[in-house]
Amino acid sequence: MPRFKLTVEYDGTPFVGWQRQPDLPSIQQTIEEAIEAFSGEAAPTQAAGRTDAGVHALGQVIHFDLKRQWEAFRIQQAMNFHLKPHPVVIVASEEVDETFEARFSAKMRYYKYIICNRRPRPVLDWNRVWHVPVPLEAEAMHEAAQCLVGQHDFTTFRAAECQSNSPVKSLDAIDVVSEGERIVISLKARSFLHHQVRSFAGSLKMVGEGKWLAADLKNALEARDRSWCGAMAPAAGLYLVKVEY
C-alpha cells in the first residue's frame, strides 16, 4: 500500500484547527475530503503538528496511505483542484517508505510568531498577526528569551489541557528580531507543548513593553506554575513554518 507525504500551506482562520471535530470545519476533514474526491478512498491522515484554531502553516507535513498507486505529482494537482474553495494548498508531494510517519518521524519543528507593532490596525494582515499598538523593544525580548533555550520544565508555558506525558522539553533556539513594523519570534525544537509558543509570545510582550525584566521571565520559567505566565498571545500570529525529517 503506497504511502504519500504532503507539505501543506493553509490559513487557519476559518477552521477549528487541524483535528477533526463533529460538525465543525477542520483542516484534517477538508484535506481528507479532497483525497476521497480524487481517489475514491477514505484515507485517514496524520499531521506533524495538530495546530489550534486560527493557527497557520507554511510547511505542515502530513502522510496517508492509498490502495492504488498514484504519481505524487498527480496527487498534488488533483488535491489542489478539489481544495480550491478553501485556503489550503498542497505545495509538495512525494511517495515515501511505509515506515515514515509525519508526526513521529519528525526530527525538528520550526515555528514563528508575528507581531504587528504599530498604532494603526493591520487591515491586510488581519487574522495573520498579533496587533500590539504600544511600542515593543525587540532586542530586550530577544535577550530575555535566551533563558528559555535548553531543556526545562515548561509547566509555566503549558496549557492546562496539554496531553504531553511530560512538561520537560528542549528548546534548541529562539530569536526575536524587528523587521520594520513587525516583530518576529522564531523557534526551533523537536517538539512543543500545547500553547507553548503562544505563551512564550505573551510573556515576551511583557518584556518588550517594559512591564517585565529578563529576570521576571526567568523567574516565571523556574516557578513551573501556569499562573506565572503572561497573558497568552492570540492564535492569529502563529505559523508552523517547516518540519525536518
C-alpha positions as CSV (number, residue, x, y, z in Angstrom):
1,M,0.0,0.0,0.0
2,P,1.8,3.2,-1.2
3,R,2.3,6.0,1.4
4,F,2.4,9.7,0.5
5,K,4.0,12.6,2.2
6,L,2.5,16.1,1.5
7,T,3.6,19.5,2.5
8,V,0.6,21.8,3.2
9,E,0.1,25.5,3.5
10,Y,-3.0,27.0,5.0
11,D,-4.7,29.9,6.6
12,G,-6.1,28.6,9.8
13,T,-8.7,31.5,10.3
14,P,-11.9,29.7,9.2
15,F,-11.0,26.3,10.8
16,V,-11.4,24.9,14.3
17,G,-7.8,23.7,14.0
18,W,-6.1,20.7,12.3
19,Q,-8.0,17.9,14.1
20,R,-11.5,16.7,13.0
21,Q,-14.4,17.8,15.2
22,P,-18.0,16.8,14.8
23,D,-20.0,19.3,12.7
24,L,-17.2,21.9,12.7
25,P,-14.8,22.8,9.8
26,S,-11.3,21.4,10.4
27,I,-8.2,21.3,8.1
28,Q,-8.0,17.5,8.5
29,Q,-11.5,17.0,7.3
30,T,-11.0,19.4,4.4
31,I,-7.9,17.5,3.2
32,E,-9.4,14.0,3.7
33,E,-12.4,15.0,1.7
34,A,-10.1,16.2,-1.1
35,I,-8.3,12.9,-1.0
36,E,-11.5,11.0,-1.3
37,A,-12.8,13.3,-4.1
38,F,-10.0,12.3,-6.5
39,S,-9.1,8.8,-5.3
40,G,-12.5,7.4,-4.2
41,E,-10.8,6.2,-1.0
42,A,-11.4,7.3,2.6
43,A,-7.8,7.7,3.7
44,P,-7.1,8.9,7.3
45,T,-4.3,11.4,7.6
46,Q,-1.6,12.1,10.2
47,A,0.0,15.5,10.7
48,A,3.3,16.6,12.1
49,G,1.5,19.1,14.3
50,R,-2.1,19.4,15.4
51,T,-2.4,23.2,15.1
52,D,-5.1,25.0,17.0
53,A,-8.0,27.1,15.7
54,G,-6.7,30.2,13.9
55,V,-3.1,28.9,13.6
56,H,-1.5,29.0,10.2
57,A,1.0,26.8,8.4
58,L,3.6,27.4,5.7
59,G,5.0,23.8,5.9
60,Q,2.7,21.5,7.7
61,V,3.5,17.8,6.8
62,I,1.0,15.0,6.6
63,H,1.0,11.4,5.4
64,F,-1.6,8.9,4.3
65,D,-1.9,5.6,2.5
66,L,-3.8,4.7,-0.6
67,K,-4.6,1.3,-2.0
68,R,-4.0,2.3,-5.6
69,Q,-0.7,3.6,-6.9
70,W,-0.6,7.2,-8.0
71,E,2.1,9.6,-9.2
72,A,2.9,12.0,-6.4
73,F,2.7,15.0,-8.8
74,R,-0.8,13.9,-9.9
75,I,-1.9,13.7,-6.2
76,Q,-0.7,17.3,-5.7
77,Q,-2.5,18.6,-8.8
78,A,-5.8,16.7,-8.1
79,M,-5.9,17.7,-4.4
80,N,-5.3,21.4,-5.2
81,F,-8.2,21.2,-7.7
82,H,-10.6,20.0,-5.0
83,L,-9.2,22.3,-2.3
84,K,-9.8,25.4,-4.4
85,P,-12.7,26.7,-2.4
86,H,-10.6,26.6,0.8
87,P,-7.5,28.5,2.0
88,V,-5.5,25.2,1.9
89,V,-2.9,24.2,-0.8
90,I,-0.5,21.3,-1.3
91,V,2.9,22.8,-2.0
92,A,4.8,19.4,-2.4
93,S,4.0,15.7,-2.7
94,E,6.2,12.6,-2.7
95,E,5.9,8.9,-2.1
96,V,7.7,7.7,1.0
97,D,8.6,4.4,2.7
98,E,5.8,2.8,4.7
99,T,7.8,3.4,7.9
100,F,7.5,7.2,7.5
101,E,5.2,8.9,9.9
102,A,4.5,12.7,9.7
103,R,4.3,13.1,13.5
104,F,6.7,10.5,14.9
105,S,9.5,10.7,12.3
106,A,10.0,14.4,12.7
107,K,13.4,15.5,14.0
108,M,12.8,19.2,14.2
109,R,9.9,21.6,14.0
110,Y,10.1,25.3,13.3
111,Y,7.5,27.9,14.3
112,K,7.3,31.7,14.1
113,Y,5.1,34.2,15.8
114,I,4.5,37.6,14.1
115,I,3.6,40.8,16.0
116,C,2.4,43.9,14.1
117,N,3.9,46.6,16.2
118,R,2.3,49.9,15.1
119,R,-0.7,52.0,16.3
120,P,-3.0,51.6,13.2
121,R,-4.6,48.2,13.0
122,P,-3.2,45.9,10.2
123,V,-6.0,45.7,7.7
124,L,-4.3,43.4,5.1
125,D,-2.7,41.2,7.7
126,W,-5.8,40.9,9.9
127,N,-6.1,37.4,11.4
128,R,-2.4,36.8,10.4
129,V,-0.6,38.8,13.0
130,W,-1.0,39.9,16.6
131,H,-1.6,43.6,16.6
132,V,0.2,45.3,19.5
133,P,-0.2,49.1,19.3
134,V,2.2,50.0,22.1
135,P,6.0,50.1,21.2
136,L,8.0,47.0,21.9
137,E,11.7,46.6,22.3
138,A,12.7,43.6,20.3
139,E,16.3,43.5,21.5
140,A,15.2,43.2,25.1
141,M,12.7,40.5,24.1
142,H,15.5,38.5,22.4
143,E,17.9,38.8,25.3
144,A,15.3,37.8,27.8
145,A,14.2,34.8,25.7
146,Q,17.6,33.1,25.8
147,C,16.8,31.8,29.3
148,L,14.3,29.6,27.6
149,V,16.9,27.8,25.5
150,G,17.8,24.3,26.6
151,Q,16.0,21.6,28.5
152,H,13.5,22.8,31.0
153,D,10.3,22.0,32.8
154,F,8.0,24.4,30.8
155,T,4.9,23.9,33.1
156,T,4.5,27.7,33.2
157,F,4.1,27.9,29.5
158,R,1.9,24.8,29.1
159,A,-1.8,24.7,28.5
160,A,-3.8,23.0,31.3
161,E,-5.3,20.6,28.7
162,C,-1.9,19.7,27.2
163,Q,-1.8,15.9,26.6
164,S,2.0,15.6,26.6
165,N,3.3,13.0,29.1
166,S,5.9,15.4,30.5
167,P,6.3,19.2,30.7
168,V,10.0,18.8,30.2
169,K,11.1,19.8,26.6
170,S,14.2,21.0,24.9
171,L,14.1,24.3,23.0
172,D,17.0,24.5,20.5
173,A,16.7,28.1,19.6
174,I,14.6,31.2,20.0
175,D,15.2,34.5,18.2
176,V,13.3,37.8,18.3
177,V,14.0,40.3,15.5
178,S,12.5,43.6,14.4
179,E,11.5,43.7,10.7
180,G,10.1,47.2,10.1
181,E,6.7,47.3,11.7
182,R,6.9,43.6,12.5
183,I,8.5,41.7,15.4
184,V,9.1,38.1,14.5
185,I,9.8,35.4,17.1
186,S,11.4,32.3,15.6
187,L,11.6,29.0,17.4
188,K,13.2,25.6,16.8
189,A,12.7,22.4,18.8
190,R,11.9,18.7,18.2
191,S,8.5,19.1,19.8
192,F,6.4,21.7,21.6
193,L,3.8,21.6,24.4
194,H,0.2,22.7,23.8
195,H,0.2,26.6,23.7
196,Q,3.9,26.8,24.5
197,V,4.8,29.2,21.7
198,R,1.8,31.5,22.3
199,S,2.6,31.5,26.0
200,F,6.2,32.5,25.2
201,A,4.9,35.3,22.9
202,G,2.6,36.7,25.5
203,S,5.3,36.7,28.2
204,L,7.9,38.2,25.9
205,K,5.4,41.0,25.1
206,M,5.5,41.9,28.8
207,V,9.3,42.3,28.5
208,G,9.1,44.3,25.2
209,E,6.8,46.9,26.7
210,G,8.9,47.2,29.9
211,K,6.5,45.5,32.3
212,W,8.8,42.6,32.9
213,L,12.6,42.4,33.1
214,A,14.6,39.5,31.8
215,A,14.8,38.2,35.4
216,D,11.0,38.1,35.6
217,L,10.8,35.8,32.6
218,K,13.4,33.5,34.2
219,N,11.5,33.5,37.4
220,A,8.3,32.6,35.6
221,L,10.1,29.7,33.9
222,E,11.6,28.5,37.2
223,A,8.2,28.8,39.1
224,R,6.8,25.9,37.0
225,D,3.4,27.4,37.6
226,R,0.9,28.4,34.9
227,S,-0.3,31.4,36.9
228,W,3.1,33.0,36.4
229,C,2.7,33.1,32.6
230,G,1.9,36.4,30.9
231,A,-1.4,36.6,29.1
232,M,-1.3,34.1,26.2
233,A,-0.9,35.6,22.7
234,P,-3.7,35.0,20.2
235,A,-3.6,32.2,17.6
236,A,-3.6,34.6,14.6
237,G,0.2,35.4,14.8
238,L,1.4,31.7,14.9
239,Y,2.8,29.8,12.0
240,L,4.1,26.3,11.6
241,V,7.0,27.1,9.3
242,K,8.5,23.7,8.5
243,V,9.3,20.2,9.7
244,E,12.6,18.4,9.3
245,Y,13.0,14.6,8.9
